[in-house]
Amino acid sequence: KIWIGNIDSKLSEYQLLKLIESAVSSSGGQIDSFDFLYTMSGKGSRVPRGYAFVTVSTRQAATVVINKLNKMVINGRELQVRYANATSSNKQTSSSSSLTGGPLPSVLSAGRSDSNIDKQDKIRQLEAKLKSLEEGNSSMKNSSSSRFKPY
């Protein structure tokens, strides 16, 4: 999988695909998948994010694409092309590490729990809360039956 970044917003998905196809075809490979990423604007239109992912059939084809397209200037912008997992290829990847290998910020890992102990503790806390709510409801039912009912 290859990451292509610093793509000019005026470069269309089709134009980029044709550039990649020409590089891949010279190596005898083929494109397996192509993801040109967009963000939805407030008006409902798609705005390019400035990067894309391409999966090619062989590692040799990927190397050829990287060598041909990396640092190529298109519409005044220099493309950045590399293996998608180049920064984490020599490290163990885990759910708690980002592409740079560092820990996720606490905001992004909120609600995540990597150990069964934490899960069991949360389950116990939820069961205790549910029990207290049920007890509160049963006392409300008992007290409401002794109240005067006008109808």
N, C-alpha and C positions, 0 to 999 in steps of 0.2 A: 504494500500500500504506500502510495506517495502522497505527500502534502504539497500543495502549490499555494503559495501565499503572496501577498502584496499585489493582488490582481486589481487593475484599474476598474472602476465601476462602469466605465463605458465599454469594456471588453465583454462581449456577449458569451453566453454559455456555449453556443454553437462555434464561435470563433476559437475559444479555448479548446474545445473538443477536437476541432480540426488540427490545431497546432500539435496536440498530444498524439492524434492519430498519425500524423506525418512522422513524428519521432519514433513511435512504436513500430510502424510498418517498416521502417528502415532496419529494425533489429529482427524482424521476422516474428514479433510477438503480436498480441492483440489486447484490447482493453476489455477487462472483465466487468468493471463497474466504474461509474463516473458520478460523483456527487458534487454539484455546484451549489453552494449553500447560500440561502437568502434569509433576510429578515423581513417580516411583514411590517409595513409602515402603518401609521395611524389612518391613512386613507385607504388601506387595504391593498396597496400595491406592493410588489416584491422588490426589495433593494438588496443587491449583492453584498455579501459579508466581506468579500475580498480574499477568500480562500476557497480551495476545492480539494477533494480527495479523489485519487484515481487508483484503481487496482488493475495491475497488468498481469498477463499470464505467466511470465517468467522473471526471475531476478535479473537476468541479463537485460531484458527489455526495460525493466525499471531503472537500471543503471544508465542505459542509453538515454532514456527520457530525462533523467536528472542531469546528465552531462550536457545534453542539448538545450534544455530549457532554463537551467539555473543561471541566474544573472542576465537573462535575455531581457532587453529593454523593450517594453510594449506600451505605447501611449505615454511615454515619459516615465514609466515606472519599471523598476528592475524586479523581475519575478524571483521569488525565493522558492526553490524546489529541493525537497529532501525526502528521505524515508519518513513515513508518518510517525514511526516510533523510534526515531534516531536518538532522542534524548533519554529514553528509558530502556534502550535495548540491552544495555549491560547491567541493568539493575533488576531486582525482583519487583514486579509490579504488584500492587495490592490496591484494594478499594480505598485505602486511606492515603494514597500518594497521588500527587498530581503528575503532569507530564514531566515536570522538572525533578521528580523524585522526592519532593518535600511533602510535608503533611498538609492535608486540606485545611483551609480556614474553618473555624468552628461553625460559622454560619452555613457553610456548604455541607458539613458533616452532621448537622442537627438532625436528630431523630435516628441516627445510625448507631447501632450497637454491635460490636464485634465479638462479644463474649456471651455465653449462655447464662452466666451468673447475672449480668445486667438484665437480661431478658426475664429471668425468673423473678428478680427483684421487682421489676416493673409489673409483672403479672400479679405478684402478691399485693402491691400497692393498689392496683386497679380492683382486685377482688375486695380489698378492705374498703375502698371507697364505695363500691357497689353495695356491700353489706350495710355500710352506714346509711346510704341512700334508702335501701329497703327498710331498715329500721325506722328511719325518719318518716317514710310513707305509711308504715303500719301504725305508728303513733298518731299520725294525722287522721287516719281512718277511725281509730278508736275515739279520738277526741271529737271528731266531727259527728259521730253518731249520738253523742250526749247533748249536742247543741239543739236549741229550739229551732224547729223547721216551720216557717209560717205557712207552707203549702201542704 
